[in-house]
Amino acid sequence: MKQPYERPTLRKLTGGLPGKFGPRAGAPAVETLDGVRVAELVAQFGSPLFIISERQLRRSYQAVQRAFATRYPAVQLAWSYKTNYLNAVCRTFHQEGAWAEVVSGMELEKALLNGVPGPHILFNGPGKRRADLERACEVDAVIHLDNADELHLLLAVAEGRAPRPRVALRVNLDAGLHPQWDRFGFNLENGEAWQALGRVVASGQLELVGLHCHIGTYVLQPAAYATAAAKLAALALRCQRELHTLVHYLDLGGGFPSTNTLKGAYLPATDTVPGIDEYAEAITGALLAAGFAPDERPLLVLEAGRALVDDAGSLIGSVLANKRLADGRRATILDFGVNLLFTSFWYDHHISPARTFSDHTEPTVLYGPLCMNIDQLRASISLPLLAPGDQVVVHKVGAYNMSQWQQFINLRPNVVLLDQAGAVHLIRAAETLEYLQQLEQVPEHLR
Amino acid sequence: MKLKPNIATSEAGFLFNPATGDSFAANPLAADILARARAGQDAAAIKADILERYDVAPGQLEKDWDDLLAQLRDFNLLA
């Protein structure tokens, strides 16, 4: 019986100041996901491979729902489709009770096909076409108005239509964050939002049901949400007082972080990101103190995306090759790149080997397989002595990667769902060359 | 593969270059290779022994051998 082999290597020892966190341990192996062996998943579905944990989807949903619903009497989550619109993911959240938050005509149709009733679809987005607005009116989705041109287009669409289309106004406001997101909706502080609300109500053609704001993404300050909630609540009360219109819901948008570590962060996000309860406390505290009569408190809507799905996604990949760069650094080429792991532009993803190694590690640059200089997954990560064919697991990749991924140089791989009983379901098949080319047409003279 | 004569090595894989003050940690296989090289074994004999004892293909060993040499060169440890 021969001994297991690990390539010979040297590591330069650097002194530096002693760290208060002690010596850094090597990355522990992750050999199973929800009890299913990584090696078996790769044998059956190939590499790379996206994995969604249904158990974690539900756990994350219930944690957010619980954080808000134990503090405020009326709470509704609306699943942000753009974060991951694989039908199995959407349907899991809808089973849990989520409405749909969509930002395009395509997403609107997907939500309808997933069985979401029109009135439970919130139609955001800055680029709605006339056909999108007509379709939203037809199915009674709530249209979140983004700009004055859209408002006037909707007034034209709504003319003579019964029942009146239901709308909410998207509001951007100063929540104390810099830079302030003023791209979406009507500004509060300069009076634009109030002017638009007046026009909506005065038109008589639209039914104002909600106010919405989305203050940013991966927002790390719960206090900013408290400011936004207080301002939105004050605006709702003003609508009630001066426009004699009861606002049924306040939508505080999304932007809650996951525990992925942002590039450049000094400490891991698991140590620094506020828990969802802190956001819930900030938002509900502001709403409860806003002065609504107890029986007129608006429904609190939240469009969580990343916070619901990021932790549930993993990506398994394989080592294609190792090489040494000109300056002596180790580089490892994996079989997935930024085309699949878009979020590697934002995060220093946590990556684990899928089998046990010795304690020897080496600082490594991780590259993808794309013939593009930007295809770098980690600029420096301490990993064991991986050999070609070894697998790695990238954690917390559920948000945005499976919607912003690209067919570029390589095709997109299988996606599987691990259900709560441990069964594995293929929920999106790997693409083929035939799939890639099916929409192409070659002119006669080039055949 | 010949280390500079002033490089101190230990059985546990610790290397020290007194000329620069740099120190290095070799993993067990690298430490074994360096000890054998210092004892005068030639590369072919060391590789044959590794292939005998470890679960590794000859091609992979050749590639990793070259990489070890590159590291030694990069760290300025070769004579």
Interface residues (C-beta under 8 A of the other chain):
Chain A: K2 Q3 P4 Y5 E6 R7 P8 T9 L10 R11 K12 L13 N322 R324 G328 S358 H360 L385 A387 P388
Chain B: L15 D22 S23 F24 A25 A26 N27 P28 L29 A30 D32 I33 R53 Y54 D55 V56 Q60 D64 W65 D67 L68 A70 Q71 L72 D74 F75
